[in-house]
Amino acid sequence: MFILTYIKAWGILMTPISYVWLFVWMAITGYFSKLSEKGSDTLALVFFISTILLVIGVSIWCWYIAGDVLNFFSGLKGE
């Protein structure tokens, strides 16, 4: 049950976060579109690393959300 709650929380949170993330990065790349080859490679590396950190952060956040949701509903069973 925990895994299903985790997957549901991840799907609910990651969809809007990814849209905002892509919008922000499209604006950033549009602003820095006149960079040299080295500058655009650096920007791509920053995008890759920050995307990985975002996914890890959302995954950890969903782990805690799933635990809290299951603890909340398991507490209701006893009443």
N, CA, C and O atoms as a Tripos MOL2 file, in Angstrom:
@<TRIPOS>MOLECULE
protein
  316   315    79     0     0
PROTEIN
NO_CHARGES

@<TRIPOS>ATOM
      1 N           0.8200   -1.1920    0.0000 N.3       1 MET1
      2 CA          0.0000    0.0000    0.0000 C.3       1 MET1
      3 C           0.8710    1.2660    0.0000 C.2       1 MET1
      4 O           0.5190    2.2800   -0.6030 O.2       1 MET1
      5 N           1.9950    1.1810    0.6780 N.am      2 PHE2
      6 CA          2.8930    2.3380    0.7370 C.3       2 PHE2
      7 C           3.3970    2.7040   -0.6540 C.2       2 PHE2
      8 O           3.4420    3.8800   -1.0150 O.2       2 PHE2
      9 N           3.7750    1.6910   -1.4330 N.am      3 ILE3
     10 CA          4.3160    1.9450   -2.7710 C.3       3 ILE3
     11 C           3.2560    2.5890   -3.6650 C.2       3 ILE3
     12 O           3.5650    3.5030   -4.4300 O.2       3 ILE3
     13 N           2.0160    2.1220   -3.5750 N.am      4 LEU4
     14 CA          0.9520    2.7170   -4.3880 C.3       4 LEU4
     15 C           0.6990    4.1700   -3.9980 C.2       4 LEU4
     16 O           0.4880    5.0240   -4.8600 O.2       4 LEU4
     17 N           0.7200    4.4450   -2.6960 N.am      5 THR5
     18 CA          0.5410    5.8230   -2.2330 C.3       5 THR5
     19 C           1.7030    6.6910   -2.6820 C.2       5 THR5
     20 O           1.5090    7.8430   -3.0680 O.2       5 THR5
     21 N           2.9080    6.1430   -2.6340 N.am      6 TYR6
     22 CA          4.0990    6.8720   -3.0740 C.3       6 TYR6
     23 C           4.0060    7.2090   -4.5610 C.2       6 TYR6
     24 O           4.2820    8.3400   -4.9610 O.2       6 TYR6
     25 N           3.6180    6.2340   -5.3770 N.am      7 ILE7
     26 CA          3.5070    6.4500   -6.8230 C.3       7 ILE7
     27 C           2.4360    7.4920   -7.1260 C.2       7 ILE7
     28 O           2.6250    8.3450   -7.9930 O.2       7 ILE7
     29 N           1.3210    7.4270   -6.4220 N.am      8 LYS8
     30 CA          0.2540    8.4020   -6.6340 C.3       8 LYS8
     31 C           0.7130    9.8060   -6.2450 C.2       8 LYS8
     32 O           0.4580   10.7640   -6.9750 O.2       8 LYS8
     33 N           1.3840    9.9350   -5.1070 N.am      9 ALA9
     34 CA          1.8870   11.2480   -4.6790 C.3       9 ALA9
     35 C           2.9140   11.7750   -5.6690 C.2       9 ALA9
     36 O           2.9230   12.9660   -5.9830 O.2       9 ALA9
     37 N           3.7770   10.9000   -6.1610 N.am     10 TRP10
     38 CA          4.8090   11.3150   -7.1150 C.3      10 TRP10
     39 C           4.1720   11.8140   -8.4040 C.2      10 TRP10
     40 O           4.5950   12.8250   -8.9630 O.2      10 TRP10
     41 N           3.1600   11.1040   -8.8680 N.am     11 GLY11
     42 CA          2.4720   11.5140  -10.0920 C.3      11 GLY11
     43 C           1.7200   12.8240   -9.9330 C.2      11 GLY11
     44 O           1.7090   13.6550  -10.8410 O.2      11 GLY11
     45 N           1.0900   13.0070   -8.7740 N.am     12 ILE12
     46 CA          0.3380   14.2390   -8.5320 C.3      12 ILE12
     47 C           1.2750   15.4320   -8.4420 C.2      12 ILE12
     48 O           0.9670   16.4980   -8.9750 O.2      12 ILE12
     49 N           2.4050   15.2750   -7.7830 N.am     13 LEU13
     50 CA          3.3310   16.3930   -7.6000 C.3      13 LEU13
     51 C           4.2110   16.6390   -8.8170 C.2      13 LEU13
     52 O           4.4760   17.7890   -9.1660 O.2      13 LEU13
     53 N           4.6610   15.5830   -9.4600 N.am     14 MET14
     54 CA          5.6700   15.7480  -10.5000 C.3      14 MET14
     55 C           5.1050   16.3600  -11.7790 C.2      14 MET14
     56 O           5.8320   17.0410  -12.5020 O.2      14 MET14
     57 N           3.8360   16.1370  -12.0690 N.am     15 THR15
     58 CA          3.2630   16.6750  -13.3000 C.3      15 THR15
     59 C           3.3000   18.2070  -13.3320 C.2      15 THR15
     60 O           3.8520   18.7720  -14.2770 O.2      15 THR15
     61 N           2.7340   18.8990  -12.3380 N.am     16 PRO16
     62 CA          2.8210   20.3680  -12.4090 C.3      16 PRO16
     63 C           4.2340   20.8980  -12.2090 C.2      16 PRO16
     64 O           4.6070   21.9150  -12.7950 O.2      16 PRO16
     65 N           5.0250   20.2110  -11.3820 N.am     17 ILE17
     66 CA          6.4020   20.6550  -11.1620 C.3      17 ILE17
     67 C           7.1990   20.5630  -12.4550 C.2      17 ILE17
     68 O           7.9980   21.4520  -12.7520 O.2      17 ILE17
     69 N           6.9940   19.5050  -13.2250 N.am     18 SER18
     70 CA          7.7510   19.3610  -14.4760 C.3      18 SER18
     71 C           7.3410   20.4140  -15.5040 C.2      18 SER18
     72 O           8.1850   20.9020  -16.2550 O.2      18 SER18
     73 N           6.0440   20.7750  -15.5480 N.am     19 TYR19
     74 CA          5.6190   21.8330  -16.4650 C.3      19 TYR19
     75 C           6.2600   23.1700  -16.1030 C.2      19 TYR19
     76 O           6.7440   23.8900  -16.9770 O.2      19 TYR19
     77 N           6.2630   23.4950  -14.8240 N.am     20 VAL20
     78 CA          6.8890   24.7460  -14.3810 C.3      20 VAL20
     79 C           8.3830   24.6930  -14.6500 C.2      20 VAL20
     80 O           8.9710   25.6780  -15.0980 O.2      20 VAL20
     81 N           8.9980   23.5540  -14.3820 N.am     21 TRP21
     82 CA         10.4370   23.3780  -14.5890 C.3      21 TRP21
     83 C          10.8110   23.6090  -16.0490 C.2      21 TRP21
     84 O          11.7690   24.3230  -16.3450 O.2      21 TRP21
     85 N          10.0560   23.0070  -16.9520 N.am     22 LEU22
     86 CA         10.3500   23.1760  -18.3770 C.3      22 LEU22
     87 C          10.1000   24.6090  -18.8420 C.2      22 LEU22
     88 O          10.8500   25.1300  -19.6670 O.2      22 LEU22
     89 N           9.0540   25.2500  -18.3210 N.am     23 PHE23
     90 CA          8.7810   26.6410  -18.6860 C.3      23 PHE23
     91 C           9.9220   27.5520  -18.2490 C.2      23 PHE23
     92 O          10.3660   28.4080  -19.0130 O.2      23 PHE23
     93 N          10.3940   27.3670  -17.0260 N.am     24 VAL24
     94 CA         11.5020   28.1830  -16.5180 C.3      24 VAL24
     95 C          12.7520   27.9500  -17.3520 C.2      24 VAL24
     96 O          13.4400   28.9040  -17.7140 O.2      24 VAL24
     97 N          13.0550   26.6880  -17.6630 N.am     25 TRP25
     98 CA         14.2710   26.4150  -18.4300 C.3      25 TRP25
     99 C          14.1710   26.8890  -19.8690 C.2      25 TRP25
    100 O          15.1780   27.2670  -20.4680 O.2      25 TRP25
    101 N          12.9630   26.8740  -20.4350 N.am     26 MET26
    102 CA         12.8110   27.4240  -21.7820 C.3      26 MET26
    103 C          13.0520   28.9310  -21.7660 C.2      26 MET26
    104 O          13.6430   29.4790  -22.6970 O.2      26 MET26
    105 N          12.5960   29.5990  -20.7110 N.am     27 ALA27
    106 CA         12.8480   31.0350  -20.5880 C.3      27 ALA27
    107 C          14.3360   31.3080  -20.4020 C.2      27 ALA27
    108 O          14.8740   32.2490  -20.9840 O.2      27 ALA27
    109 N          14.9970   30.4910  -19.5970 N.am     28 ILE28
    110 CA         16.4360   30.6720  -19.3690 C.3      28 ILE28
    111 C          17.2210   30.4290  -20.6540 C.2      28 ILE28
    112 O          18.1010   31.2160  -21.0010 O.2      28 ILE28
    113 N          16.9120   29.3560  -21.3560 N.am     29 THR29
    114 CA         17.6420   29.0760  -22.5980 C.3      29 THR29
    115 C          17.3350   30.1180  -23.6660 C.2      29 THR29
    116 O          18.1940   30.4240  -24.4930 O.2      29 THR29
    117 N          16.1210   30.6660  -23.6600 N.am     30 GLY30
    118 CA         15.8130   31.7440  -24.5910 C.3      30 GLY30
    119 C          16.6140   32.9970  -24.2910 C.2      30 GLY30
    120 O          17.0550   33.7010  -25.1990 O.2      30 GLY30
    121 N          16.7960   33.2650  -23.0130 N.am     31 TYR31
    122 CA         17.5680   34.4410  -22.6070 C.3      31 TYR31
    123 C          19.0490   34.2730  -22.9450 C.2      31 TYR31
    124 O          19.7120   35.2180  -23.3720 O.2      31 TYR31
    125 N          19.5570   33.0510  -22.7460 N.am     32 PHE32
    126 CA         20.9720   32.7810  -22.9920 C.3      32 PHE32
    127 C          21.2150   32.1190  -24.3480 C.2      32 PHE32
    128 O          22.2150   31.4210  -24.5170 O.2      32 PHE32
    129 N          20.3340   32.3190  -25.3020 N.am     33 SER33
    130 CA         20.4500   31.6240  -26.5900 C.3      33 SER33
    131 C          21.6580   32.0750  -27.4100 C.2      33 SER33
    132 O          22.0810   31.3630  -28.3210 O.2      33 SER33
    133 N          22.2020   33.2140  -27.1090 N.am     34 LYS34
    134 CA         23.3420   33.7170  -27.8800 C.3      34 LYS34
    135 C          24.6800   33.3150  -27.2700 C.2      34 LYS34
    136 O          25.7100   33.9150  -27.5770 O.2      34 LYS34
    137 N          24.6660   32.3100  -26.4160 N.am     35 LEU35
    138 CA         25.9160   31.8510  -25.8070 C.3      35 LEU35
    139 C          26.7750   31.1050  -26.8190 C.2      35 LEU35
    140 O          26.2850   30.6190  -27.8390 O.2      35 LEU35
    141 N          28.0440   31.0260  -26.5200 N.am     36 SER36
    142 CA         28.9480   30.2500  -27.3630 C.3      36 SER36
    143 C          28.6910   28.7600  -27.1430 C.2      36 SER36
    144 O          27.8540   28.3790  -26.3250 O.2      36 SER36
    145 N          29.4070   27.9380  -27.8690 N.am     37 GLU37
    146 CA         29.2600   26.4800  -27.7470 C.3      37 GLU37
    147 C          29.5960   26.0110  -26.3370 C.2      37 GLU37
    148 O          28.8950   25.1680  -25.7760 O.2      37 GLU37
    149 N          30.6600   26.5530  -25.7660 N.am     38 LYS38
    150 CA         31.0570   26.1660  -24.4100 C.3      38 LYS38
    151 C          30.0130   26.6120  -23.3920 C.2      38 LYS38
    152 O          29.7140   25.8850  -22.4440 O.2      38 LYS38
    153 N          29.4670   27.7940  -23.5870 N.am     39 GLY39
    154 CA         28.4450   28.2970  -22.6730 C.3      39 GLY39
    155 C          27.1710   27.4730  -22.7290 C.2      39 GLY39
    156 O          26.5460   27.2180  -21.6990 O.2      39 GLY39
    157 N          26.7860   27.0580  -23.9230 N.am     40 SER40
    158 CA         25.5760   26.2420  -24.0390 C.3      40 SER40
    159 C          25.8020   24.8410  -23.4810 C.2      40 SER40
    160 O          24.8750   24.2340  -22.9430 O.2      40 SER40
    161 N          27.0240   24.3210  -23.6020 N.am     41 ASP41
    162 CA         27.3310   23.0300  -22.9810 C.3      41 ASP41
    163 C          27.2580   23.1270  -21.4640 C.2      41 ASP41
    164 O          26.7650   22.2140  -20.8020 O.2      41 ASP41
    165 N          27.7480   24.2300  -20.9170 N.am     42 THR42
    166 CA         27.6770   24.4400  -19.4760 C.3      42 THR42
    167 C          26.2300   24.5570  -19.0220 C.2      42 THR42
    168 O          25.8570   24.0060  -17.9870 O.2      42 THR42
    169 N          25.4170   25.2670  -19.7870 N.am     43 LEU43
    170 CA         24.0030   25.4110  -19.4570 C.3      43 LEU43
    171 C          23.2930   24.0650  -19.5120 C.2      43 LEU43
    172 O          22.4310   23.7920  -18.6760 O.2      43 LEU43
    173 N          23.6330   23.2240  -20.4720 N.am     44 ALA44
    174 CA         23.0370   21.8890  -20.5630 C.3      44 ALA44
    175 C          23.4330   21.0370  -19.3630 C.2      44 ALA44
    176 O          22.6130   20.2820  -18.8410 O.2      44 ALA44
    177 N          24.6790   21.1530  -18.9240 N.am     45 LEU45
    178 CA         25.1260   20.4100  -17.7460 C.3      45 LEU45
    179 C          24.3990   20.8860  -16.4930 C.2      45 LEU45
    180 O          23.9990   20.0730  -15.6600 O.2      45 LEU45
    181 N          24.2280   22.1880  -16.3600 N.am     46 VAL46
    182 CA         23.4910   22.7350  -15.2140 C.3      46 VAL46
    183 C          22.0500   22.2530  -15.2370 C.2      46 VAL46
    184 O          21.5010   21.9060  -14.1910 O.2      46 VAL46
    185 N          21.4280   22.2260  -16.4060 N.am     47 PHE47
    186 CA         20.0600   21.7300  -16.5330 C.3      47 PHE47
    187 C          19.9760   20.2630  -16.1330 C.2      47 PHE47
    188 O          19.0520   19.8700  -15.4210 O.2      47 PHE47
    189 N          20.9210   19.4540  -16.5780 N.am     48 PHE48
    190 CA         20.9220   18.0300  -16.2570 C.3      48 PHE48
    191 C          21.0680   17.8100  -14.7520 C.2      48 PHE48
    192 O          20.3080   17.0420  -14.1610 O.2      48 PHE48
    193 N          22.0260   18.4700  -14.1390 N.am     49 ILE49
    194 CA         22.2700   18.2810  -12.7100 C.3      49 ILE49
    195 C          21.0930   18.7900  -11.8830 C.2      49 ILE49
    196 O          20.6740   18.1300  -10.9310 O.2      49 ILE49
    197 N          20.5610   19.9480  -12.2360 N.am     50 SER50
    198 CA         19.4410   20.4830  -11.4620 C.3      50 SER50
    199 C          18.1730   19.6530  -11.6510 C.2      50 SER50
    200 O          17.3620   19.5540  -10.7300 O.2      50 SER50
    201 N          17.9910   19.0600  -12.8240 N.am     51 THR51
    202 CA         16.8430   18.1760  -13.0310 C.3      51 THR51
    203 C          16.9700   16.9160  -12.1840 C.2      51 THR51
    204 O          15.9880   16.4640  -11.5950 O.2      51 THR51
    205 N          18.1620   16.3520  -12.1190 N.am     52 ILE52
    206 CA         18.3840   15.1760  -11.2710 C.3      52 ILE52
    207 C          18.1080   15.5140   -9.8100 C.2      52 ILE52
    208 O          17.4600   14.7410   -9.1030 O.2      52 ILE52
    209 N          18.5960   16.6660   -9.3570 N.am     53 LEU53
    210 CA         18.3530   17.0750   -7.9730 C.3      53 LEU53
    211 C          16.8710   17.3240   -7.7110 C.2      53 LEU53
    212 O          16.3780   17.0240   -6.6230 O.2      53 LEU53
    213 N          16.1560   17.8690   -8.6910 N.am     54 LEU54
    214 CA         14.7220   18.0780   -8.5420 C.3      54 LEU54
    215 C          13.9870   16.7520   -8.3990 C.2      54 LEU54
    216 O          13.1250   16.6130   -7.5310 O.2      54 LEU54
    217 N          14.3150   15.7890   -9.2320 N.am     55 VAL55
    218 CA         13.6540   14.4810   -9.1730 C.3      55 VAL55
    219 C          13.9590   13.7900   -7.8470 C.2      55 VAL55
    220 O          13.0670   13.1910   -7.2470 O.2      55 VAL55
    221 N          15.1930   13.8650   -7.3880 N.am     56 ILE56
    222 CA         15.5480   13.2640   -6.1000 C.3      56 ILE56
    223 C          14.8010   13.9570   -4.9670 C.2      56 ILE56
    224 O          14.2860   13.2950   -4.0660 O.2      56 ILE56
    225 N          14.7390   15.2860   -5.0080 N.am     57 GLY57
    226 CA         14.0290   16.0280   -3.9680 C.3      57 GLY57
    227 C          12.5470   15.7100   -3.9300 C.2      57 GLY57
    228 O          11.9840   15.5170   -2.8530 O.2      57 GLY57
    229 N          11.9070   15.6520   -5.0850 N.am     58 VAL58
    230 CA         10.4840   15.3200   -5.1350 C.3      58 VAL58
    231 C          10.2610   13.8860   -4.6800 C.2      58 VAL58
    232 O           9.2620   13.5990   -4.0210 O.2      58 VAL58
    233 N          11.1670   12.9840   -5.0170 N.am     59 SER59
    234 CA         11.0350   11.5930   -4.5890 C.3      59 SER59
    235 C          11.1060   11.4710   -3.0710 C.2      59 SER59
    236 O          10.3220   10.7400   -2.4670 O.2      59 SER59
    237 N          12.0410   12.1820   -2.4600 N.am     60 ILE60
    238 CA         12.1490   12.1560   -0.9960 C.3      60 ILE60
    239 C          10.9140   12.7860   -0.3690 C.2      60 ILE60
    240 O          10.4010   12.2790    0.6290 O.2      60 ILE60
    241 N          10.4380   13.8670   -0.9330 N.am     61 TRP61
    242 CA          9.2470   14.5310   -0.4260 C.3      61 TRP61
    243 C           8.0400   13.5970   -0.5080 C.2      61 TRP61
    244 O           7.2520   13.5300    0.4360 O.2      61 TRP61
    245 N           7.8860   12.8840   -1.6090 N.am     62 CYS62
    246 CA          6.7720   11.9480   -1.7700 C.3      62 CYS62
    247 C           6.8850   10.7780   -0.8060 C.2      62 CYS62
    248 O           5.8690   10.2430   -0.3630 O.2      62 CYS62
    249 N           8.1010   10.3740   -0.4780 N.am     63 TRP63
    250 CA          8.3070    9.3020    0.4910 C.3      63 TRP63
    251 C           7.7040    9.7030    1.8360 C.2      63 TRP63
    252 O           7.0190    8.9040    2.4750 O.2      63 TRP63
    253 N           7.9560   10.9310    2.2610 N.am     64 TYR64
    254 CA          7.4030   11.4090    3.5250 C.3      64 TYR64
    255 C           5.9000   11.6290    3.4370 C.2      64 TYR64
    256 O           5.1820   11.3630    4.4010 O.2      64 TYR64
    257 N           5.4150   12.1060    2.3040 N.am     65 ILE65
    258 CA          3.9750   12.2940    2.1270 C.3      65 ILE65
    259 C           3.2540   10.9530    2.2130 C.2      65 ILE65
    260 O           2.2280   10.8440    2.8840 O.2      65 ILE65
    261 N           3.7800    9.9380    1.5420 N.am     66 ALA66
    262 CA          3.1430    8.6160    1.5620 C.3      66 ALA66
    263 C           3.1210    8.0590    2.9780 C.2      66 ALA66
    264 O           2.1170    7.4820    3.3970 O.2      66 ALA66
    265 N           4.2030    8.2200    3.7170 N.am     67 GLY67
    266 CA          4.2360    7.7510    5.0990 C.3      67 GLY67
    267 C           3.2310    8.4760    5.9670 C.2      67 GLY67
    268 O           2.5530    7.8510    6.7820 O.2      67 GLY67
    269 N           3.1230    9.7870    5.8080 N.am     68 ASP68
    270 CA          2.1670   10.5650    6.5960 C.3      68 ASP68
    271 C           0.7300   10.2090    6.2540 C.2      68 ASP68
    272 O          -0.1140   10.1190    7.1460 O.2      68 ASP68
    273 N           0.4400   10.0040    4.9780 N.am     69 VAL69
    274 CA         -0.9180    9.6420    4.5670 C.3      69 VAL69
    275 C          -1.3050    8.2910    5.1530 C.2      69 VAL69
    276 O          -2.4070    8.1350    5.6790 O.2      69 VAL69
    277 N          -0.4140    7.3220    5.0680 N.am     70 LEU70
    278 CA         -0.7310    6.0040    5.6160 C.3      70 LEU70
    279 C          -0.8410    6.0420    7.1330 C.2      70 LEU70
    280 O          -1.6950    5.3570    7.6970 O.2      70 LEU70
    281 N          -0.0110    6.8160    7.8050 N.am     71 ASN71
    282 CA         -0.1310    6.9510    9.2600 C.3      71 ASN71
    283 C          -1.4460    7.6120    9.6410 C.2      71 ASN71
    284 O          -2.0710    7.2240   10.6280 O.2      71 ASN71
    285 N          -1.8690    8.5970    8.8760 N.am     72 PHE72
    286 CA         -3.1360    9.2710    9.1560 C.3      72 PHE72
    287 C          -4.3040    8.3000    9.0350 C.2      72 PHE72
    288 O          -5.1570    8.2370    9.9190 O.2      72 PHE72
    289 N          -4.3420    7.5410    7.9370 N.am     73 PHE73
    290 CA         -5.4650    6.6420    7.7360 C.3      73 PHE73
    291 C          -5.3960    5.4130    8.6320 C.2      73 PHE73
    292 O          -6.4380    4.8400    8.9480 O.2      73 PHE73
    293 N          -4.2240    4.9940    9.0460 N.am     74 SER74
    294 CA         -4.1500    3.8770    9.9860 C.3      74 SER74
    295 C          -4.6070    4.3240   11.3680 C.2      74 SER74
    296 O          -5.1030    3.5070   12.1430 O.2      74 SER74
    297 N          -4.4510    5.5950   11.6910 N.am     75 GLY75
    298 CA         -4.9500    6.1180   12.9590 C.3      75 GLY75
    299 C          -6.4630    6.1890   12.9950 C.2      75 GLY75
    300 O          -7.0500    6.1330   14.0760 O.2      75 GLY75
    301 N          -7.1110    6.3110   11.8490 N.am     76 LEU76
    302 CA         -8.5700    6.3720   11.8030 C.3      76 LEU76
    303 C          -9.2110    5.0080   12.0060 C.2      76 LEU76
    304 O         -10.3830    4.9330   12.3750 O.2      76 LEU76
    305 N          -8.4780    3.9340   11.7750 N.am     77 LYS77
    306 CA         -9.0460    2.5920   11.9160 C.3      77 LYS77
    307 C          -9.4120    2.2880   13.3630 C.2      77 LYS77
    308 O         -10.3960    1.5960   13.6230 O.2      77 LYS77
    309 N          -8.6280    2.8010   14.2990 N.am     78 GLY78
    310 CA         -8.8640    2.4890   15.7040 C.3      78 GLY78
    311 C         -10.0410    3.2230   16.3070 C.2      78 GLY78
    312 O         -10.5160    2.8430   17.3780 O.2      78 GLY78
    313 N         -10.5260    4.2650   15.6520 N.am     79 GLU79
    314 CA        -11.6210    5.0520   16.2370 C.3      79 GLU79
    315 C         -12.9650    4.4800   15.9010 C.2      79 GLU79
    316 O         -13.9890    5.0240   16.3160 O.2      79 GLU79
@<TRIPOS>BOND
     1     1     2 1
     2     2     3 1
     3     3     4 2
     4     3     5 am
     5     5     6 1
     6     6     7 1
     7     7     8 2
     8     7     9 am
     9     9    10 1
    10    10    11 1
    11    11    12 2
    12    11    13 am
    13    13    14 1
    14    14    15 1
    15    15    16 2
    16    15    17 am
    17    17    18 1
    18    18    19 1
    19    19    20 2
    20    19    21 am
    21    21    22 1
    22    22    23 1
    23    23    24 2
    24    23    25 am
    25    25    26 1
    26    26    27 1
    27    27    28 2
    28    27    29 am
    29    29    30 1
    30    30    31 1
    31    31    32 2
    32    31    33 am
    33    33    34 1
    34    34    35 1
    35    35    36 2
    36    35    37 am
    37    37    38 1
    38    38    39 1
    39    39    40 2
    40    39    41 am
    41    41    42 1
    42    42    43 1
    43    43    44 2
    44    43    45 am
    45    45    46 1
    46    46    47 1
    47    47    48 2
    48    47    49 am
    49    49    50 1
    50    50    51 1
    51    51    52 2
    52    51    53 am
    53    53    54 1
    54    54    55 1
    55    55    56 2
    56    55    57 am
    57    57    58 1
    58    58    59 1
    59    59    60 2
    60    59    61 am
    61    61    62 1
    62    62    63 1
    63    63    64 2
    64    63    65 am
    65    65    66 1
    66    66    67 1
    67    67    68 2
    68    67    69 am
    69    69    70 1
    70    70    71 1
    71    71    72 2
    72    71    73 am
    73    73    74 1
    74    74    75 1
    75    75    76 2
    76    75    77 am
    77    77    78 1
    78    78    79 1
    79    79    80 2
    80    79    81 am
    81    81    82 1
    82    82    83 1
    83    83    84 2
    84    83    85 am
    85    85    86 1
    86    86    87 1
    87    87    88 2
    88    87    89 am
    89    89    90 1
    90    90    91 1
    91    91    92 2
    92    91    93 am
    93    93    94 1
    94    94    95 1
    95    95    96 2
    96    95    97 am
    97    97    98 1
    98    98    99 1
    99    99   100 2
   100    99   101 am
   101   101   102 1
   102   102   103 1
   103   103   104 2
   104   103   105 am
   105   105   106 1
   106   106   107 1
   107   107   108 2
   108   107   109 am
   109   109   110 1
   110   110   111 1
   111   111   112 2
   112   111   113 am
   113   113   114 1
   114   114   115 1
   115   115   116 2
   116   115   117 am
   117   117   118 1
   118   118   119 1
   119   119   120 2
   120   119   121 am
   121   121   122 1
   122   122   123 1
   123   123   124 2
   124   123   125 am
   125   125   126 1
   126   126   127 1
   127   127   128 2
   128   127   129 am
   129   129   130 1
   130   130   131 1
   131   131   132 2
   132   131   133 am
   133   133   134 1
   134   134   135 1
   135   135   136 2
   136   135   137 am
   137   137   138 1
   138   138   139 1
   139   139   140 2
   140   139   141 am
   141   141   142 1
   142   142   143 1
   143   143   144 2
   144   143   145 am
   145   145   146 1
   146   146   147 1
   147   147   148 2
   148   147   149 am
   149   149   150 1
   150   150   151 1
   151   151   152 2
   152   151   153 am
   153   153   154 1
   154   154   155 1
   155   155   156 2
   156   155   157 am
   157   157   158 1
   158   158   159 1
   159   159   160 2
   160   159   161 am
   161   161   162 1
   162   162   163 1
   163   163   164 2
   164   163   165 am
   165   165   166 1
   166   166   167 1
   167   167   168 2
   168   167   169 am
   169   169   170 1
   170   170   171 1
   171   171   172 2
   172   171   173 am
   173   173   174 1
   174   174   175 1
   175   175   176 2
   176   175   177 am
   177   177   178 1
   178   178   179 1
   179   179   180 2
   180   179   181 am
   181   181   182 1
   182   182   183 1
   183   183   184 2
   184   183   185 am
   185   185   186 1
   186   186   187 1
   187   187   188 2
   188   187   189 am
   189   189   190 1
   190   190   191 1
   191   191   192 2
   192   191   193 am
   193   193   194 1
   194   194   195 1
   195   195   196 2
   196   195   197 am
   197   197   198 1
   198   198   199 1
   199   199   200 2
   200   199   201 am
   201   201   202 1
   202   202   203 1
   203   203   204 2
   204   203   205 am
   205   205   206 1
   206   206   207 1
   207   207   208 2
   208   207   209 am
   209   209   210 1
   210   210   211 1
   211   211   212 2
   212   211   213 am
   213   213   214 1
   214   214   215 1
   215   215   216 2
   216   215   217 am
   217   217   218 1
   218   218   219 1
   219   219   220 2
   220   219   221 am
   221   221   222 1
   222   222   223 1
   223   223   224 2
   224   223   225 am
   225   225   226 1
   226   226   227 1
   227   227   228 2
   228   227   229 am
   229   229   230 1
   230   230   231 1
   231   231   232 2
   232   231   233 am
   233   233   234 1
   234   234   235 1
   235   235   236 2
   236   235   237 am
   237   237   238 1
   238   238   239 1
   239   239   240 2
   240   239   241 am
   241   241   242 1
   242   242   243 1
   243   243   244 2
   244   243   245 am
   245   245   246 1
   246   246   247 1
   247   247   248 2
   248   247   249 am
   249   249   250 1
   250   250   251 1
   251   251   252 2
   252   251   253 am
   253   253   254 1
   254   254   255 1
   255   255   256 2
   256   255   257 am
   257   257   258 1
   258   258   259 1
   259   259   260 2
   260   259   261 am
   261   261   262 1
   262   262   263 1
   263   263   264 2
   264   263   265 am
   265   265   266 1
   266   266   267 1
   267   267   268 2
   268   267   269 am
   269   269   270 1
   270   270   271 1
   271   271   272 2
   272   271   273 am
   273   273   274 1
   274   274   275 1
   275   275   276 2
   276   275   277 am
   277   277   278 1
   278   278   279 1
   279   279   280 2
   280   279   281 am
   281   281   282 1
   282   282   283 1
   283   283   284 2
   284   283   285 am
   285   285   286 1
   286   286   287 1
   287   287   288 2
   288   287   289 am
   289   289   290 1
   290   290   291 1
   291   291   292 2
   292   291   293 am
   293   293   294 1
   294   294   295 1
   295   295   296 2
   296   295   297 am
   297   297   298 1
   298   298   299 1
   299   299   300 2
   300   299   301 am
   301   301   302 1
   302   302   303 1
   303   303   304 2
   304   303   305 am
   305   305   306 1
   306   306   307 1
   307   307   308 2
   308   307   309 am
   309   309   310 1
   310   310   311 1
   311   311   312 2
   312   311   313 am
   313   313   314 1
   314   314   315 1
   315   315   316 2
@<TRIPOS>SUBSTRUCTURE
     1 MET1         2 RESIDUE 1 A MET
     2 PHE2         6 RESIDUE 1 A PHE
     3 ILE3        10 RESIDUE 1 A ILE
     4 LEU4        14 RESIDUE 1 A LEU
     5 THR5        18 RESIDUE 1 A THR
     6 TYR6        22 RESIDUE 1 A TYR
     7 ILE7        26 RESIDUE 1 A ILE
     8 LYS8        30 RESIDUE 1 A LYS
     9 ALA9        34 RESIDUE 1 A ALA
    10 TRP10       38 RESIDUE 1 A TRP
    11 GLY11       42 RESIDUE 1 A GLY
    12 ILE12       46 RESIDUE 1 A ILE
    13 LEU13       50 RESIDUE 1 A LEU
    14 MET14       54 RESIDUE 1 A MET
    15 THR15       58 RESIDUE 1 A THR
    16 PRO16       62 RESIDUE 1 A PRO
    17 ILE17       66 RESIDUE 1 A ILE
    18 SER18       70 RESIDUE 1 A SER
    19 TYR19       74 RESIDUE 1 A TYR
    20 VAL20       78 RESIDUE 1 A VAL
    21 TRP21       82 RESIDUE 1 A TRP
    22 LEU22       86 RESIDUE 1 A LEU
    23 PHE23       90 RESIDUE 1 A PHE
    24 VAL24       94 RESIDUE 1 A VAL
    25 TRP25       98 RESIDUE 1 A TRP
    26 MET26      102 RESIDUE 1 A MET
    27 ALA27      106 RESIDUE 1 A ALA
    28 ILE28      110 RESIDUE 1 A ILE
    29 THR29      114 RESIDUE 1 A THR
    30 GLY30      118 RESIDUE 1 A GLY
    31 TYR31      122 RESIDUE 1 A TYR
    32 PHE32      126 RESIDUE 1 A PHE
    33 SER33      130 RESIDUE 1 A SER
    34 LYS34      134 RESIDUE 1 A LYS
    35 LEU35      138 RESIDUE 1 A LEU
    36 SER36      142 RESIDUE 1 A SER
    37 GLU37      146 RESIDUE 1 A GLU
    38 LYS38      150 RESIDUE 1 A LYS
    39 GLY39      154 RESIDUE 1 A GLY
    40 SER40      158 RESIDUE 1 A SER
    41 ASP41      162 RESIDUE 1 A ASP
    42 THR42      166 RESIDUE 1 A THR
    43 LEU43      170 RESIDUE 1 A LEU
    44 ALA44      174 RESIDUE 1 A ALA
    45 LEU45      178 RESIDUE 1 A LEU
    46 VAL46      182 RESIDUE 1 A VAL
    47 PHE47      186 RESIDUE 1 A PHE
    48 PHE48      190 RESIDUE 1 A PHE
    49 ILE49      194 RESIDUE 1 A ILE
    50 SER50      198 RESIDUE 1 A SER
    51 THR51      202 RESIDUE 1 A THR
    52 ILE52      206 RESIDUE 1 A ILE
    53 LEU53      210 RESIDUE 1 A LEU
    54 LEU54      214 RESIDUE 1 A LEU
    55 VAL55      218 RESIDUE 1 A VAL
    56 ILE56      222 RESIDUE 1 A ILE
    57 GLY57      226 RESIDUE 1 A GLY
    58 VAL58      230 RESIDUE 1 A VAL
    59 SER59      234 RESIDUE 1 A SER
    60 ILE60      238 RESIDUE 1 A ILE
    61 TRP61      242 RESIDUE 1 A TRP
    62 CYS62      246 RESIDUE 1 A CYS
    63 TRP63      250 RESIDUE 1 A TRP
    64 TYR64      254 RESIDUE 1 A TYR
    65 ILE65      258 RESIDUE 1 A ILE
    66 ALA66      262 RESIDUE 1 A ALA
    67 GLY67      266 RESIDUE 1 A GLY
    68 ASP68      270 RESIDUE 1 A ASP
    69 VAL69      274 RESIDUE 1 A VAL
    70 LEU70      278 RESIDUE 1 A LEU
    71 ASN71      282 RESIDUE 1 A ASN
    72 PHE72      286 RESIDUE 1 A PHE
    73 PHE73      290 RESIDUE 1 A PHE
    74 SER74      294 RESIDUE 1 A SER
    75 GLY75      298 RESIDUE 1 A GLY
    76 LEU76      302 RESIDUE 1 A LEU
    77 LYS77      306 RESIDUE 1 A LYS
    78 GLY78      310 RESIDUE 1 A GLY
    79 GLU79      314 RESIDUE 1 A GLU
